[in-house]
Amino acid sequence: MSMQKHPIIIQGGMGIAVSSWKLAKTVSLTGQLGVVSGTAINSVLVRRLQDGDKDGDTRRAMKAFPNQAIANQILATYFIEGGKEATKAYKRPPMFTVNSPKALLQLNIMASFVEVWLAKEGHSNPVGINLLEKVVLPNLSCLYGALLADVDYVIMGAGIPREIPGALDLLSENKVASLKVPVEGAVTGDETITSLDPAAVMDNVMPAKLKRPYFFPIVSSSVLAANLKKKATGEVNGFVVEGPLAGGHNAPPRGPMKLNERGEPIYGERDVVDLKEMAALGLPFWMAGSYATPERLKEVQDQGAVGIQAGTLFAFAKESGLADSIRDEVVQLIAKNDVPPEGFIFTDPLSSPTGFPFKAVRLGRTISDKDIYQKRKRICDLGYLRHAYKKPDNTVGLRCPAEPVDDYVKKGGKMEDTIGRKCLCNALMADIGMPQVQAGGEVEQPMLTAGDDLNLLGRILKPGQLSYSATEVIDYLLK
Ligand SMILES: Cc1cc2nc3c(=O)[nH]c(=O)nc-3n(C[C@H](O)[C@H](O)[C@H](O)COP(=O)(O)O)c2cc1C
């Protein structure tokens, strides 16, 4: 496919399920690229089923899955007709490990299949899926589910996804694919690997061959892009170049981390990407991180980019997966120009267990609020952000700096690494209206992320307008 045939605008993947299939479908129907998020998608699926799948969308997609025995097993385990009682806890699938049980892999394959299938239903325009390199353990099964649903683009950041292109080549032929799992404390040569054997997990019920989608890593420098182009295990087809103003996780500043007086990482000249160097790589690229205006789009196109990837403007569109109450509150604050003196966005160097800076929207009722954060009893029951570490007996364990401090320290983690860490897994599930009800009735609270662009949401809203569609974002950007 030539550069011109790729879409100009990529609606960035936004986890967990903020870039839901409904948002991605709306964008893809315009001819631009809608991208679903694959992060924690198995938890999203099981909670939708336990909420009763009121519109029947999830079950309709599950009917299209090649292996119906797997679909039936998942329904029998999680579906609740009419939905669970609001005060009851959601049943959770087991957490991913280096060798996850077959039923969990099947569930994850199903979940990403459903998300991509629904985004593609009823049209033939391309759809993408976004994953985080750092959340390594679910990635192969998630990719395979997306391939089964004929995904067109895979876009991955939060790390250096060097092994993904080769894994896509193998998975598209139903061959065993493997990824190295970074293990803290492991010595060179002592590798830990997580694998997926599609035929074994699918009980041999799957199409003979699947389409190999385009693969775009998300990079923060042209050096990294060049390195990936040369050293990835398979073909890289383009790049998303993301700067520190983007919503979600940001790459840390180059060099030692220095903070400004508000406690946010300071980015400098070295963090600015040279578009000429990007263009010289000869692959299509898109700019992300506060590029979502028609003027900036034109500017970067003049410098060789195909277009832009935008997130924040789409995150608050009515088709996104955000809970209505959160979306409405933010949009109303912006419409009223009720901006806190320090702005809406705080780039928190500590909150994310990944260790990457993570942008938080200042809203009084999220776990970014000190009181709410301190009141929450630490628990790790979703576990997507656990890191692997070497135990004294040489086996591999998993720990998260946002888990209960004692547990983390018992596992050999450093006390100081737990300070300020937040349970993004539970908070992001709360953002999409599926908070866990923990023991004792404690309901998990949200923690909203958005880019610096949020301050400019007003440019989409006409006077008096309190909600907007993703199609209005596209119209605005392409006007
Ligand atoms: C709510 C939200 C969640 C996000 N989650 C992810 C994610 O899971 N993976 C990812 O690669 N990027 C994520 N991003 C980044 C977007 O995909 C996109 O690159 C970025 O938002 C572009 O900059 P903009 O916010 O200025 O438009 C997220 C952004 C937002 C606003």
PDBQT file of the ligand as one rigid body, heavy atoms in Angstrom, charges set to zero:
ROOT
HETATM    1  C1  LIG A 501      -7.740   8.691  27.681  1.00  0.00    +0.000 C 
HETATM    2  C2  LIG A 501      -6.488   8.357  26.920  1.00  0.00    +0.000 A 
HETATM    3  C3  LIG A 501      -5.967   7.067  26.994  1.00  0.00    +0.000 A 
HETATM    4  C4  LIG A 501      -4.849   6.708  26.240  1.00  0.00    +0.000 A 
HETATM    5  N1  LIG A 501      -4.412   5.420  26.271  1.00  0.00    +0.000 NA
HETATM    6  C5  LIG A 501      -3.425   5.028  25.420  1.00  0.00    +0.000 A 
HETATM    7  C6  LIG A 501      -3.078   3.653  25.296  1.00  0.00    +0.000 A 
HETATM    8  O1  LIG A 501      -3.655   2.783  25.952  1.00  0.00    +0.000 OA
HETATM    9  N2  LIG A 501      -2.082   3.328  24.436  1.00  0.00    +0.000 N 
HETATM   10  C7  LIG A 501      -1.421   4.264  23.681  1.00  0.00    +0.000 A 
HETATM   11  O2  LIG A 501      -0.540   3.901  22.897  1.00  0.00    +0.000 OA
HETATM   12  N3  LIG A 501      -1.736   5.567  23.763  1.00  0.00    +0.000 NA
HETATM   13  C8  LIG A 501      -2.736   5.960  24.603  1.00  0.00    +0.000 A 
HETATM   14  N4  LIG A 501      -3.122   7.290  24.628  1.00  0.00    +0.000 N 
HETATM   15  C9  LIG A 501      -2.471   8.233  23.676  1.00  0.00    +0.000 C 
HETATM   16  C10 LIG A 501      -3.310   8.399  22.394  1.00  0.00    +0.000 C 
HETATM   17  O3  LIG A 501      -3.421   7.208  21.666  1.00  0.00    +0.000 OA
HETATM   18  C11 LIG A 501      -2.727   9.470  21.442  1.00  0.00    +0.000 C 
HETATM   19  O4  LIG A 501      -1.487   9.096  20.935  1.00  0.00    +0.000 OA
HETATM   20  C12 LIG A 501      -2.540  10.795  22.110  1.00  0.00    +0.000 C 
HETATM   21  O5  LIG A 501      -3.652  11.066  22.881  1.00  0.00    +0.000 OA
HETATM   22  C13 LIG A 501      -2.341  11.868  21.056  1.00  0.00    +0.000 C 
HETATM   23  O6  LIG A 501      -2.205  13.139  21.616  1.00  0.00    +0.000 OA
HETATM   24  P1  LIG A 501      -3.453  14.087  21.952  1.00  0.00    +0.000 P 
HETATM   25  O7  LIG A 501      -4.020  13.584  23.222  1.00  0.00    +0.000 OA
HETATM   26  O8  LIG A 501      -2.837  15.433  22.102  1.00  0.00    +0.000 OA
HETATM   27  O9  LIG A 501      -4.411  14.043  20.827  1.00  0.00    +0.000 OA
HETATM   28  C14 LIG A 501      -4.209   7.682  25.421  1.00  0.00    +0.000 A 
HETATM   29  C15 LIG A 501      -4.714   8.990  25.385  1.00  0.00    +0.000 A 
HETATM   30  C16 LIG A 501      -5.826   9.334  26.114  1.00  0.00    +0.000 A 
HETATM   31  C17 LIG A 501      -6.360  10.738  26.033  1.00  0.00    +0.000 C 
ENDROOT
TORSDOF 0
